[in-house]
Amino acid sequence: MPTYEPNPQHLAEALESLFAQTEQRWSLFIHDDASKSDVLGMIRPFMNDQRIRFERSAKNLGIGGNWNACVERATAPYVQFLFQDDLWGSMHLEKALEALEHNSSAGFVSLEHLYQYEGGMPVEAYERLRNFRKENVETGLHKGEEFLLWWIRNELHPNVIGEPPFVMFRKSLLEEVGPFNEEMPQFLDVEYWVRCLQKSDWYYVKEDIGAFRVHPAAASARNAASGAGIYDRFTCFEQLIASLPSGTMRKEAVAARNRALSTMAWKFFDRIKNKRAVGGKGGGSGVLKKFCVKHPFLTVRAVLLSPWSGPQKNM
């Protein structure tokens, strides 16, 4: 469990959902990312359980660094994030373990879930994501490279694998794939799923098991407001293309990146129009600038074909 300035009530409810699991063979490592608030005091009522360990970082590591710190200290053969404000259904661990134990080629499994909205957060984008996943992805085992090719053709959009607190991994896959990209503040889970699919098959459980809490203080909401991570998707495409040998998948990835440029251009100019931050964080802006200089024709074409240059549409 990576924590950072958690809401005490949300944190307690997340921990209570862990204690309510039908599968009780778990241990929990909580890594706090140098919060100013007393996180240890918040979780003290749960610390009598010997399965729980807590550590506080001396300095702020950021989202990716906090996730990596958790993974580095994981000792079990299966690893599962539980975020500080999300809720698992009682059979979450049982269902995830069952999928991995009965499908030896699957290195990771995703469980479907609801979205719980608080603080007047918009619901449309999350509900579109959930409906797309349910309508287009079948329950069961999916061959890694075959599924990745399908996802590339959909421009790696939306996040069909899902959020990390609803994805369980084999520890061996995490060791093979390596750490999360700490330069990405927003798209680092999708970038990681892309690497996982190049190494392993994936299993999907369509049944709703838990809830992802959507609220103004969440990292995704803060990133949306600050512009952090707006270049991450482009960086993900560039890293994927660089990792692929010549062949069908690489050609499809290049074509998908070029198509996706129009959507990314629309989002960029839409933020300018609405006087929102566009600088973002991390190194993605540098990657995009180098691409624009190297491929001016594609860049201009993307801008001209973007919805921003004509009637806007709902993205």
Secondary structure, DSSP 8 states (H G I E B T S, - for coil): -EESS--HHHHHHHHHHHHT-S-----EEEEE-S-SS-HHHHHGGGTTSTTEEEEE-SS--HHHHHHHHHHHT--SSEEE---TT-B--TTHHHHHHHHHHT-TTEEEEEE--EEEE-TT---HHHHHHHHHHHHH--SEEE-HHHHHHHHHHTTT-S-SS--GGGEEEEHHHHHHH----TT-SSSHHHHHHHHHHTT-EEEEE-S--SEEEE-TTSHHHHHHHHTTTTTHHHHHHHHHHHHS-SSHHHHHHHHHHHHHHHHHHHHHHHHHHTT-----SSSHHHHHHHHHHH-HHHHHHHHHHSGGGSS----
